[in-house]
């Protein structure tokens, strides 16, 4: 399971589209408790170990912004609690010594709390498909680990707003070092860059391609309880060079709990 917190803002001169609303000077906070039950059968597909998961979350969002109408810009605030979308994922893992590869196919099933006329939402209001892969170098003797995960996301049209986000590319990087059998420290970062223009935005906003970059520290700790090996990871990111989206801070707390006891 994973706890995710995000806080971000945009300048009063930056126009952002939130459903049917055009906002300026947006401030937003989000917290979600993600649950990701995962099944990994004891079999091989194309020489790889498969994994199937379904992520879902209850969450809370709080947003304020100046909402523009043809007559006036007025400050509004909005908050809500509810459930987000569903994220099914198929993964294939290959391993050869210190070299590890993974490919994945995931998507967004838009069943979460969503209203195109609200500033705060927990669902995105449209379906999406994401495909990509990862490489991990893990040397248990030296304690060094490096990973890179990249992918492309295709967004379907939002039927409530007749708006379609462009295709985006994303890259997540991580570098860590084991200081002991239990403790790991390192750095993480990500890049999100929209490759194609949105469709449905006001012409005055242009192509409206968004992007953001982030970097920060991470720490992980493994402990034993009830015959299970539980791993806890804390990551924090500071965003920079954001365009056409809020810029802020992400915090992730991930807890991996195997349902079977180790031997």
Long-range contacts (C-beta under 8 A, 24 or more apart in sequence): 1-33, 1-34, 1-35, 1-36, 1-254, 1-255, 1-257, 2-33, 2-34, 2-36, 2-252, 2-253, 2-254, 2-255, 3-31, 3-32, 3-33, 3-34, 3-252, 3-253, 3-254, 4-30, 4-31, 4-32, 4-34, 4-57, 4-250, 4-251, 4-252, 5-29, 5-30, 5-31, 5-250, 5-251, 6-30, 6-31, 6-248, 6-249, 6-250, 6-251, 7-248, 7-249, 8-239, 8-246, 8-247, 8-248, 8-249, 9-246, 9-247, 9-248, 10-245, 10-246, 10-247, 12-66, 14-244, 15-68, 15-205, 16-65, 16-244, 16-245, 16-246, 17-163, 17-201, 17-205, 17-208, 18-63, 18-65, 18-118, 18-119, 18-121, 19-115, 19-116, 19-117, 19-118, 19-121, 19-125, 19-158, 19-160, 19-161, 20-116, 20-117, 20-160, 20-161, 21-65, 21-67, 21-117, 21-118, 21-119, 22-67, 22-68, 22-202, 23-65, 23-66, 23-67, 23-68, 23-119, 24-65, 24-66, 24-68, 24-73, 25-65, 25-66, 26-63, 26-64, 26-65, 26-119, 26-246, 27-63, 27-64, 27-65, 28-61, 28-62, 28-63, 28-64, 28-120, 28-246, 28-248, 29-61, 29-62, 29-63, 30-59, 30-60, 30-61, 30-62, 31-59, 31-60, 32-57, 32-58, 32-59, 32-60, 32-84, 32-122, 33-57, 33-58, 33-59, 45-92, 46-92, 47-94, 48-92, 48-93, 48-94, 49-92, 49-93, 49-94, 49-95, 50-90, 50-91, 50-92, 50-93, 51-89, 51-90, 51-91, 51-92, 51-93, 52-88, 52-89, 52-90, 52-91, 53-88, 53-89, 53-91, 54-86, 54-87, 54-88, 54-89, 55-86, 55-87, 55-88, 55-89, 56-83, 56-84, 56-85, 56-86, 56-87, 57-83, 57-84, 58-82, 58-83, 58-84, 59-83, 59-84, 59-122, 61-120, 61-121, 61-122, 62-120, 63-119, 63-120, 64-119, 65-119, 67-119, 76-119, 77-119, 78-118, 78-119, 78-120, 79-120, 80-113, 80-118, 80-120, 80-121, 80-122, 82-112, 82-113, 82-122, 83-111, 83-112, 83-113, 83-122, 84-112, 84-113, 84-122, 84-123, 85-109, 85-110, 85-111, 85-112, 85-122, 85-123, 85-124, 86-111, 86-112, 98-137, 98-138, 98-139, 99-135, 99-136, 99-137, 100-135, 100-136, 100-137, 100-138, 101-133, 101-134, 101-135, 101-136, 102-133, 102-134, 102-135, 102-136, 102-149, 103-132, 103-133, 103-134, 104-130, 104-131, 104-132, 104-133, 104-134, 104-151, 105-129, 105-130, 105-131, 106-130, 106-131, 114-160, 116-158, 116-160, 116-161, 124-158, 125-158, 125-160, 125-161, 126-155, 126-156, 126-157, 126-158, 126-159, 126-164, 126-165, 127-155, 127-156, 128-153, 128-154, 128-155, 128-156, 129-153, 129-154, 130-154, 132-170, 140-178, 143-177, 143-178, 143-179, 144-175, 144-176, 144-177, 144-178, 145-174, 145-175, 145-176, 145-177, 145-178, 145-184, 145-186, 146-174, 146-175, 147-172, 147-173, 147-174, 148-172, 148-173, 148-174, 152-195, 157-199, 157-200, 161-200, 162-200, 163-198, 163-199, 163-200, 163-201, 164-198, 164-199, 164-200, 165-194, 165-198, 166-194, 166-195, 166-196, 166-197, 166-198, 166-199, 166-209, 167-194, 167-195, 167-196, 168-192, 168-193, 168-194, 168-195, 168-210, 169-193, 169-194, 169-195, 174-218, 176-218, 176-220, 181-222, 182-221, 182-222, 182-223, 183-219, 183-220, 183-221, 184-218, 184-219, 184-220, 184-221, 184-233, 185-217, 185-218, 185-219, 185-220, 186-217, 186-218, 186-219, 187-215, 187-216, 187-217, 187-218, 188-215, 188-216, 188-217, 188-218, 188-235, 188-237, 189-213, 189-214, 189-215, 189-216, 189-237, 190-214, 190-237, 194-244, 208-244, 209-243, 209-244, 210-242, 210-243, 210-244, 210-245, 211-241, 211-242, 211-243, 211-244, 211-245, 212-239, 212-240, 212-241, 212-242, 212-243, 212-245, 212-247, 213-239, 213-240, 213-241, 213-242, 214-238, 214-239, 214-240, 214-250, 215-240, 216-250, 226-261, 227-261, 227-262, 228-257, 228-258, 228-260, 228-261, 228-262, 229-258, 229-262, 230-255, 230-256, 230-257, 230-258, 231-255, 231-256, 232-256
